[in-house]
Amino acid sequence: MGITHRARGVLRRRDPELTMPPGARNVVYGPALPDESTVHLVLDLGLRIGEVQMASGAGASDVTATIIAVVSAYGLPHTEVDVIYTSITVSTYRGTDLPPITSLRVVRNRSLDYTRLADVEDLLRRITGNELTAAEAYAELDRITTAPHPFPRWVATLSWAGMAASLAVLLGGGSTPLLPLVAAGSTALVDRVGRLLNKRALPFFFQQAVGGAIATAIALGCYATGLLDNAALAIAASIIVLLSGMTVVGSMQDAITGYNVTAAGRIAELALMSAGLIAGVVLSLYIGVRIGGESVGSLDAQALGRAEVPAPALPLHLPVQMLAGASTSACFALASYAPQRLLLAAGIGGGVAATVHSLLLTLVDVHTVLAGAVATTVVGFIGGIIARRLRIPALVIAVSGVAPLLPGFATYRGLYELSVLGSPAGVATLMLAVATGLALGAGVVLGEYLAQPVRTRLGRLERRFAGPRMSGPLRPTKRRID
């Protein structure tokens, strides 16, 4: 009896309801929420904003922070967000007497439109600043997502061509005027063909394969006919352009910030798209060498000369490399439909990346992987500061700044060793390219982390969502009930 009495006493102390009068046990605990229709509207608003961010390559931590900021601003303080690769799930707690409301949205189409991302960032600032009601914010978001691209598609094609020409100069082809022109022309053709294939719903894997095959075939043809004296640089420039749209930064951000499932999915997608590109390049190399014979015999010396990216084959003046890197990033941002106010920031990121990378390779003589990591860390740091000052997405500066350093030449060298020479050394070279790409993404994330403000309220927000912000809110939001 003594043991039973003591056990009942412990239960009463741990469960206050056992000591309450019978009429007081039906008390409802939970937040004071808006009506159910408003809750559904707010959840859908947060999901659609997160969808735009994910489609633009933002990390899962950014999407999570954004959605929580939106729903908290409209009076839903107890909300959980789960981001898994292409799906976003949001659930809000309504108290002990009602089940939670859960919504799901799948990101089906992903394309780079930095104007849309910048507009959504502006909308987010107005939402967290209590300037719009939920209905007004939803209407504004609908206008943003249904608006056409800010300029015609042919402008994007010319921008991709300009990016390839700038890369050809950055890689060391500035002394041959025809080389940038060939790289630009082949890239423009690849872009137009890819657009036609996309209209026919051809999977992106095969689009990458076709693009790699076309770019390599044009470069080999120009080399065989004597128009070019170095086909390797033209092919490498085209490879970098085809690699530039992939989510290297987002994949590393997800892996570092603990969203491992999403990171694994993005890395698998990145590997698959790269495999398509590899298949196209290898096919053209194999056929070209078999058909060309002696006319392409000196390709060995070009392909095996170096693997560092983007160290020029001939010494270039530092201002030339700086301008080439800036032009590469600015053209990439323009091809991704970035607004004009973002082009200068993107160009600064590319110029800084190319300059730091070149200085580390030539003056300090560090390994290319370390040089790329340090250069992108500087880009992430500067980009984070510029983004906060100008109120623009740091993601645009980060992704654009990485573009000049993507391992195009190392990729080409590894493919040539495997497909033409049949050398197992090609595997090691391709692993070097993979390591370089991962180092670039990790460097950007580290630089953005170092650029975080040290104010207490921002530090708490960062600790809550476990990672640096490249897109989305920079401040905690105040709860508001409409």
KEMIKOL-981375 format. One record per residue (C-alpha): residue number from 1; residue in three letters; chain; x, y, z. Coordinates in steps of 0.5 Angstrom, whole numbers, plus 2048, in hexadecimal, padded with zeros to 3 digits. Example, Ala and Ser with C-alpha at 12.3 -4.5 7.8 and 13.67 -1.06 7.14 Angstrom:
BEGIN
 resi resn chain  xx  yy  zz
    1  ALA     A 819 7F7 810
    2  SER     A 81B 7FE 80E
//
This chain:
BEGIN
 resi resn chain  xx  yy  zz
    1  MET     A 800 800 800
    2  GLY     A 806 805 802
    3  ILE     A 809 804 7FB
    4  THR     A 802 805 7F7
    5  HIS     A 801 80B 7FB
    6  ARG     A 808 80E 7F9
    7  ALA     A 807 80C 7F2
    8  ARG     A 800 810 7F2
    9  GLY     A 803 816 7F5
   10  VAL     A 809 816 7EF
   11  LEU     A 804 815 7EA
   12  ARG     A 800 81B 7ED
   13  ARG     A 806 820 7ED
   14  ARG     A 808 81E 7E6
   15  ASP     A 801 81F 7E3
   16  PRO     A 7FD 825 7E5
   17  GLU     A 7F7 823 7E2
   18  LEU     A 7F6 81D 7E7
   19  THR     A 7F5 822 7ED
   20  MET     A 7F1 827 7E9
   21  PRO     A 7E9 827 7EA
   22  PRO     A 7E5 823 7E5
   23  GLY     A 7E3 829 7E2
   24  ALA     A 7EA 82C 7E1
   25  ARG     A 7ED 826 7DD
   26  ASN     A 7EA 829 7D6
   27  VAL     A 7EE 82F 7D5
   28  VAL     A 7F1 830 7CE
   29  TYR     A 7F8 831 7CE
   30  GLY     A 7FB 834 7C7
   31  PRO     A 7FD 83B 7C3
   32  ALA     A 7F7 840 7C1
   33  LEU     A 7F7 83F 7BA
   34  PRO     A 7F3 842 7B4
   35  ASP     A 7ED 83F 7B1
   36  GLU     A 7EE 838 7AD
   37  SER     A 7EE 83C 7A6
   38  THR     A 7F3 841 7A8
   39  VAL     A 7F8 83B 7AB
   40  HIS     A 7F7 837 7A4
   41  LEU     A 7F9 83E 7A0
   42  VAL     A 7FF 83F 7A5
   43  LEU     A 801 838 7A4
   44  ASP     A 801 838 79C
   45  LEU     A 804 83F 79C
   46  GLY     A 80A 83C 7A0
   47  LEU     A 80A 836 79C
   48  ARG     A 80A 83A 795
   49  ILE     A 810 83F 797
   50  GLY     A 814 839 799
   51  GLU     A 812 835 793
   52  VAL     A 815 83C 78F
   53  GLN     A 81C 83B 793
   54  MET     A 81D 834 792
   55  ALA     A 81B 834 78B
   56  SER     A 821 83A 78B
   57  GLY     A 826 835 78E
   58  ALA     A 825 838 795
   59  GLY     A 827 833 79B
   60  ALA     A 822 82F 79F
   61  SER     A 824 833 7A5
   62  ASP     A 823 83A 7A2
   63  VAL     A 81C 837 7A0
   64  THR     A 81A 835 7A7
   65  ALA     A 81C 83C 7AA
   66  THR     A 818 83F 7A4
   67  ILE     A 812 83B 7A5
   68  ILE     A 812 83C 7AD
   69  ALA     A 813 843 7AC
   70  VAL     A 80D 844 7A8
   71  VAL     A 808 840 7AC
   72  SER     A 80B 843 7B3
   73  ALA     A 809 84A 7B0
   74  TYR     A 802 848 7AF
   75  GLY     A 801 845 7B5
   76  LEU     A 803 83E 7B5
   77  PRO     A 808 83D 7BA
   78  HIS     A 809 836 7BB
   79  THR     A 80A 833 7B4
   80  GLU     A 80F 82E 7B2
   81  VAL     A 812 82D 7AB
   82  ASP     A 815 827 7A7
   83  VAL     A 819 828 7A1
   84  ILE     A 81B 822 79D
   85  TYR     A 81E 823 797
   86  THR     A 818 825 792
   87  SER     A 812 825 797
   88  ILE     A 811 82A 79D
   89  THR     A 80C 828 7A3
   90  VAL     A 809 82D 7A8
   91  SER     A 805 82B 7AE
   92  THR     A 803 830 7B3
   93  TYR     A 800 82F 7BA
   94  ARG     A 7F9 831 7BC
   95  GLY     A 7F9 82F 7C3
   96  THR     A 7F7 829 7C7
   97  ASP     A 7EF 828 7C4
   98  LEU     A 7F1 829 7BD
   99  PRO     A 7F5 825 7B8
  100  PRO     A 7FB 828 7B5
  101  ILE     A 7FA 82B 7AE
  102  THR     A 7FF 828 7A9
  103  SER     A 801 82A 7A2
  104  LEU     A 805 827 79D
  105  ARG     A 808 82A 796
  106  VAL     A 80D 827 791
  107  VAL     A 812 82B 78D
  108  ARG     A 811 828 786
  109  ASN     A 814 82D 782
  110  ARG     A 81B 830 783
  111  SER     A 81E 836 77F
  112  LEU     A 823 83C 781
  113  ASP     A 81F 842 781
  114  TYR     A 823 847 786
  115  THR     A 81E 84D 784
  116  ARG     A 818 849 787
  117  LEU     A 81C 847 78D
  118  ALA     A 81E 84E 78E
  119  ASP     A 817 850 78E
  120  VAL     A 815 84B 793
  121  GLU     A 81B 84D 798
  122  ASP     A 818 854 797
  123  LEU     A 811 851 799
  124  LEU     A 814 84D 79F
  125  ARG     A 816 854 7A2
  126  ARG     A 810 857 7A1
  127  ILE     A 80C 851 7A4
  128  THR     A 811 851 7AA
  129  GLY     A 810 858 7AB
  130  ASN     A 809 858 7AC
  131  GLU     A 807 85C 7A5
  132  LEU     A 803 857 7A2
  133  THR     A 7FD 853 7A4
  134  ALA     A 7FD 84C 7A2
  135  ALA     A 7F8 84D 79D
  136  GLU     A 7FC 852 79A
  137  ALA     A 802 84E 79A
  138  TYR     A 7FF 848 797
  139  ALA     A 7FD 84D 791
  140  GLU     A 804 850 790
  141  LEU     A 807 849 790
  142  ASP     A 802 847 78B
  143  ARG     A 804 84D 787
  144  ILE     A 80C 84B 788
  145  THR     A 80B 844 786
  146  THR     A 807 845 780
  147  ALA     A 80B 84B 77D
  148  PRO     A 80F 849 777
  149  HIS     A 816 84A 776
  150  PRO     A 819 851 777
  151  PHE     A 81C 850 770
  152  PRO     A 81C 84C 769
  153  ARG     A 81F 845 769
  154  TRP     A 824 847 764
  155  VAL     A 827 84C 769
  156  ALA     A 828 846 76D
  157  THR     A 82B 842 767
  158  LEU     A 830 848 766
  159  SER     A 832 848 76D
  160  TRP     A 834 840 76D
  161  ALA     A 838 842 767
  162  GLY     A 83B 848 76B
  163  MET     A 83D 843 771
  164  ALA     A 840 83E 76C
  165  ALA     A 844 843 769
  166  SER     A 847 846 770
  167  LEU     A 848 83F 772
  168  ALA     A 84D 83E 76C
  169  VAL     A 851 844 76E
  170  LEU     A 851 842 775
  171  LEU     A 854 83C 773
  172  GLY     A 859 83F 76F
  173  GLY     A 856 83F 768
  174  GLY     A 857 847 768
  175  SER     A 85C 847 763
  176  THR     A 858 843 75E
  177  PRO     A 852 848 75C
  178  LEU     A 84F 842 758
  179  LEU     A 84F 83E 75E
  180  PRO     A 84A 842 762
  181  LEU     A 845 843 75C
  182  VAL     A 845 83B 75B
  183  ALA     A 843 83A 762
  184  ALA     A 83E 83F 762
  185  GLY     A 83B 83D 75C
  186  SER     A 83B 835 75E
  187  THR     A 838 837 765
  188  ALA     A 832 83B 761
  189  LEU     A 831 835 75D
  190  VAL     A 830 831 763
  191  ASP     A 82C 835 766
  192  ARG     A 827 836 760
  193  VAL     A 827 82E 75F
  194  GLY     A 826 82D 767
  195  ARG     A 820 832 766
  196  LEU     A 81D 82E 761
  197  LEU     A 81E 827 764
  198  ASN     A 81B 82A 76B
  199  LYS     A 815 82C 767
  200  ARG     A 814 825 765
  201  ALA     A 815 822 76C
  202  LEU     A 81B 81F 76B
  203  PRO     A 81F 81D 772
  204  PHE     A 824 822 774
  205  PHE     A 829 81C 774
  206  PHE     A 829 81B 76D
  207  GLN     A 829 823 76C
  208  GLN     A 82F 823 76F
  209  ALA     A 832 81D 76B
  210  VAL     A 830 821 765
  211  GLY     A 833 828 767
  212  GLY     A 839 824 769
  213  ALA     A 83A 821 762
  214  ILE     A 838 827 75E
  215  ALA     A 83D 82B 762
  216  THR     A 843 826 761
  217  ALA     A 841 825 75A
  218  ILE     A 842 82C 758
  219  ALA     A 848 82D 75B
  220  LEU     A 84B 827 758
  221  GLY     A 849 829 751
  222  CYS     A 84C 830 752
  223  TYR     A 852 82D 754
  224  ALA     A 853 827 74F
  225  THR     A 851 82D 749
  226  GLY     A 857 831 74C
  227  LEU     A 852 837 74F
  228  LEU     A 854 835 756
  229  ASP     A 85B 834 759
  230  ASN     A 858 831 75F
  231  ALA     A 852 82D 760
  232  ALA     A 853 82C 767
  233  LEU     A 851 833 76A
  234  ALA     A 84B 833 765
  235  ILE     A 848 82D 768
  236  ALA     A 84A 82F 76F
  237  ALA     A 846 835 76F
  238  SER     A 840 832 76C
  239  ILE     A 840 82D 771
  240  ILE     A 841 832 777
  241  VAL     A 83B 835 774
  242  LEU     A 837 82F 774
  243  LEU     A 839 82E 77B
  244  SER     A 837 835 77E
  245  GLY     A 830 834 77E
  246  MET     A 830 82E 783
  247  THR     A 82F 82F 78B
  248  VAL     A 836 82E 78D
  249  VAL     A 835 833 793
  250  GLY     A 82F 831 795
  251  SER     A 831 82A 795
  252  MET     A 837 82B 79A
  253  GLN     A 833 830 79E
  254  ASP     A 82D 82B 79F
  255  ALA     A 833 826 7A1
  256  ILE     A 836 82A 7A6
  257  THR     A 830 82D 7A9
  258  GLY     A 82D 826 7AB
  259  TYR     A 828 825 7A5
  260  ASN     A 82C 81E 7A3
  261  VAL     A 826 81B 79F
  262  THR     A 825 821 79B
  263  ALA     A 82C 822 79A
  264  ALA     A 82D 81B 798
  265  GLY     A 827 81C 793
  266  ARG     A 82A 822 790
  267  ILE     A 831 81F 790
  268  ALA     A 82E 819 78C
  269  GLU     A 82B 81E 787
  270  LEU     A 831 821 786
  271  ALA     A 835 81B 785
  272  LEU     A 830 819 780
  273  MET     A 830 81F 77C
  274  SER     A 837 81F 77C
  275  ALA     A 837 818 779
  276  GLY     A 833 81A 773
  277  LEU     A 838 820 772
  278  ILE     A 83D 81A 772
  279  ALA     A 83A 816 76E
  280  GLY     A 839 81B 768
  281  VAL     A 840 81D 769
  282  VAL     A 843 816 769
  283  LEU     A 83F 814 763
  284  SER     A 841 81A 75F
  285  LEU     A 849 819 761
  286  TYR     A 849 812 75F
  287  ILE     A 845 813 758
  288  GLY     A 84A 819 757
  289  VAL     A 850 816 758
  290  ARG     A 84E 810 754
  291  ILE     A 84C 814 74E
  292  GLY     A 851 81A 74F
  293  GLY     A 857 815 74F
  294  GLU     A 85E 819 74E
  295  SER     A 85A 820 74E
  296  VAL     A 858 81F 755
  297  GLY     A 85F 81C 758
  298  SER     A 861 821 75C
  299  LEU     A 85B 822 760
  300  ASP     A 85F 81D 765
  301  ALA     A 864 823 767
  302  GLN     A 85E 828 768
  303  ALA     A 85A 823 76C
  304  LEU     A 860 821 770
  305  GLY     A 863 828 771
  306  ARG     A 860 82A 778
  307  ALA     A 85A 828 77C
  308  GLU     A 859 82F 780
  309  VAL     A 853 833 77F
  310  PRO     A 853 838 77D
  311  ALA     A 85B 839 77D
  312  PRO     A 85C 83C 776
  313  ALA     A 861 838 771
  314  LEU     A 865 83F 770
  315  PRO     A 866 844 775
  316  LEU     A 861 849 775
  317  HIS     A 861 850 779
  318  LEU     A 85D 850 77F
  319  PRO     A 858 856 77D
  320  VAL     A 856 851 777
  321  GLN     A 855 84B 77B
  322  MET     A 851 850 780
  323  LEU     A 84C 853 77A
  324  ALA     A 84B 84C 777
  325  GLY     A 849 849 77E
  326  ALA     A 844 84F 77F
  327  SER     A 842 84E 778
  328  THR     A 841 847 779
  329  SER     A 83C 848 77F
  330  ALA     A 839 84E 77C
  331  CYS     A 837 84A 776
  332  PHE     A 834 844 77A
  333  ALA     A 830 848 77E
  334  LEU     A 82D 84C 778
  335  ALA     A 82C 845 775
  336  SER     A 828 843 77B
  337  TYR     A 824 849 77B
  338  ALA     A 827 84D 780
  339  PRO     A 824 854 781
  340  GLN     A 829 85A 77F
  341  ARG     A 82B 85C 786
  342  LEU     A 82E 855 787
  343  LEU     A 832 855 781
  344  LEU     A 838 859 784
  345  ALA     A 838 855 78B
  346  ALA     A 838 84E 787
  347  GLY     A 83E 851 783
  348  ILE     A 842 853 789
  349  GLY     A 841 84C 78C
  350  GLY     A 844 849 786
  351  GLY     A 849 84E 785
  352  VAL     A 84B 84D 78C
  353  ALA     A 84B 846 78B
  354  ALA     A 850 846 785
  355  THR     A 855 84A 788
  356  VAL     A 855 847 78F
  357  HIS     A 856 840 78B
  358  SER     A 85B 843 786
  359  LEU     A 85F 846 78C
  360  LEU     A 85F 83F 790
  361  LEU     A 861 83B 78A
  362  THR     A 867 83F 788
  363  LEU     A 86A 843 78E
  364  VAL     A 868 83E 793
  365  ASP     A 868 838 78F
  366  VAL     A 863 834 793
  367  HIS     A 85F 82E 790
  368  THR     A 859 830 78C
  369  VAL     A 854 82D 791
  370  LEU     A 856 831 796
  371  ALA     A 857 837 792
  372  GLY     A 850 836 790
  373  ALA     A 84D 835 797
  374  VAL     A 851 83C 799
  375  ALA     A 84E 840 793
  376  THR     A 847 83E 794
  377  THR     A 848 83F 79C
  378  VAL     A 84A 846 79A
  379  VAL     A 844 847 795
  380  GLY     A 83F 844 79A
  381  PHE     A 841 849 79F
  382  ILE     A 841 84F 79B
  383  GLY     A 83B 84D 798
  384  GLY     A 837 84C 79F
  385  ILE     A 839 853 7A0
  386  ILE     A 837 856 79A
  387  ALA     A 831 852 79A
  388  ARG     A 82F 855 7A1
  389  ARG     A 831 85C 79F
  390  LEU     A 82D 85C 798
  391  ARG     A 827 858 79B
  392  ILE     A 828 853 795
  393  PRO     A 829 84B 795
  394  ALA     A 830 849 797
  395  LEU     A 82E 842 793
  396  VAL     A 82F 846 78D
  397  ILE     A 836 849 78E
  398  ALA     A 838 842 791
  399  VAL     A 836 83E 78B
  400  SER     A 838 843 786
  401  GLY     A 83F 844 78A
  402  VAL     A 840 83C 789
  403  ALA     A 83F 83C 782
  404  PRO     A 846 83E 780
  405  LEU     A 849 839 784
  406  LEU     A 845 833 782
  407  PRO     A 84A 82D 780
  408  GLY     A 849 82D 778
  409  PHE     A 850 82B 776
  410  ALA     A 851 826 77B
  411  THR     A 84B 823 779
  412  TYR     A 84D 823 772
  413  ARG     A 854 820 773
  414  GLY     A 851 81A 777
  415  LEU     A 84C 819 772
  416  TYR     A 851 819 76C
  417  GLU     A 856 814 771
  418  LEU     A 850 80F 771
  419  SER     A 84D 810 76A
  420  VAL     A 853 811 766
  421  LEU     A 859 80E 769
  422  GLY     A 856 809 76D
  423  SER     A 85A 80B 773
  424  PRO     A 857 809 77B
  425  ALA     A 85A 810 77D
  426  GLY     A 854 813 77A
  427  VAL     A 850 811 780
  428  ALA     A 855 815 785
  429  THR     A 854 81B 780
  430  LEU     A 84D 81A 781
  431  MET     A 84D 81A 788
  432  LEU     A 851 820 788
  433  ALA     A 84C 823 785
  434  VAL     A 846 821 78A
  435  ALA     A 84B 823 790
  436  THR     A 84B 82A 78C
  437  GLY     A 844 82B 78C
  438  LEU     A 843 828 793
  439  ALA     A 848 82D 795
  440  LEU     A 845 833 792
  441  GLY     A 83E 832 795
  442  ALA     A 841 831 79C
  443  GLY     A 845 837 79B
  444  VAL     A 83F 83B 799
  445  VAL     A 83B 839 79F
  446  LEU     A 841 83A 7A4
  447  GLY     A 842 841 7A1
  448  GLU     A 83A 843 7A2
  449  TYR     A 83B 840 7A9
  450  LEU     A 841 845 7AB
  451  ALA     A 83D 84A 7A8
  452  GLN     A 837 84A 7AD
  453  PRO     A 835 84F 7B1
  454  VAL     A 837 84F 7B9
  455  ARG     A 831 852 7BC
  456  THR     A 82E 84E 7C1
  457  ARG     A 827 84D 7BD
  458  LEU     A 82A 84B 7B7
  459  GLY     A 82F 846 7BA
  460  ARG     A 829 843 7BE
  461  LEU     A 825 842 7B7
  462  GLU     A 82B 83F 7B4
  463  ARG     A 82C 83A 7B9
  464  ARG     A 825 838 7B9
  465  PHE     A 825 836 7B2
  466  ALA     A 82C 834 7B2
  467  GLY     A 830 837 7AC
  468  PRO     A 831 83D 7A8
  469  ARG     A 82C 841 7A5
  470  MET     A 82D 842 79D
  471  SER     A 825 843 79C
  472  GLY     A 81F 845 7A0
  473  PRO     A 81F 849 7A7
  474  LEU     A 824 84C 7AB
  475  ARG     A 820 84E 7B1
  476  PRO     A 81B 84A 7B5
  477  THR     A 814 84C 7B4
  478  LYS     A 80F 84F 7B9
  479  ARG     A 809 84B 7B9
  480  ARG     A 803 84E 7B6
  481  ILE     A 7FB 84C 7B6
  482  ASP     A 7F7 84F 7B1
//
